[in-house]
Amino acid sequence: GESVGLHLPTLSVQEGDNSIINCAYSNSASDYFIWYKQESGKGPQFIIDIRSNMDKRQGQRVTVLLNKTVKHLSLQIAATQPGDSAVYFCAESMFSGGYNKLIFGAGTRLAVHP
Amino acid sequence: EPEVTQTPSHQVTQMGQEVILRCVPISNHLYFYWYRQILGQKVEFLVSFYNNEISEKSEIFDDQFSVERPDGSNFTLKIRSTKLEDSAMYFCASSRLAGGSDTQYFGPGTRLTVL
């Protein structure tokens, strides 16, 4: 299926633990960042976003941290559940001329073990 | 909750044939996008579309590709003469505002297999 040939970094955690997924972005001019979750055979699902004028944003069980100095983004998931198992992508965007695109990172596979 | 829908879920075609992938964006969204994901790779931008015009396209989006919004609800991606390397998942996305200011929501994808 979707996982054939996929060589992603994998984070394995125990159910109930906190997870931290990291991402390095490429463009220092990027001003909008998003984390997406992708389950096997499905499209990317929005989790949380953050704009460049912030360094932290919290959602339900998720927190995104942005460090512009080192171009680093992280996603923290509290009390990880089996349903959190998926591939997580960070994406960056730069508003330019009114229209823009998302540039996706390579992805990290999160495996949650009971 | 409104969502982006795509049809078909899986399309198998012979090399050299034309395919049309269909998308229905979220109804009050104004910006539309196509991305693709080759198996085992990351999601790649193809094209963005606003006000019945392409606003940006990647180098992948060559003359074999075209997009159209034939009516008020559908957004299509056409590949005129498919190649083996076009085999991928194709995702449609839409946003209410320009993507840098608003979230892009993705459809479930169409898996294109070129034989």
Interface residues (C-beta under 8 A of the other chain):
Chain A: E2 V4 G5 L6 H7 D31 Y32 I34 Y36 G41 K42 G43 P44 Q45 F46 D49 F89 A91 S93 M94 F95 S96 G98 Y99 N100 K101 L102 I103 F104 G105 A106 G107
Chain B: V4 Q6 Y31 Y33 Y35 L39 G40 K42 V43 E44 F45 S48 Y50 S55 E56 S58 F91 A98 G99 G100 S101 T103 Q104 Y105 F106 G107 P108 G109
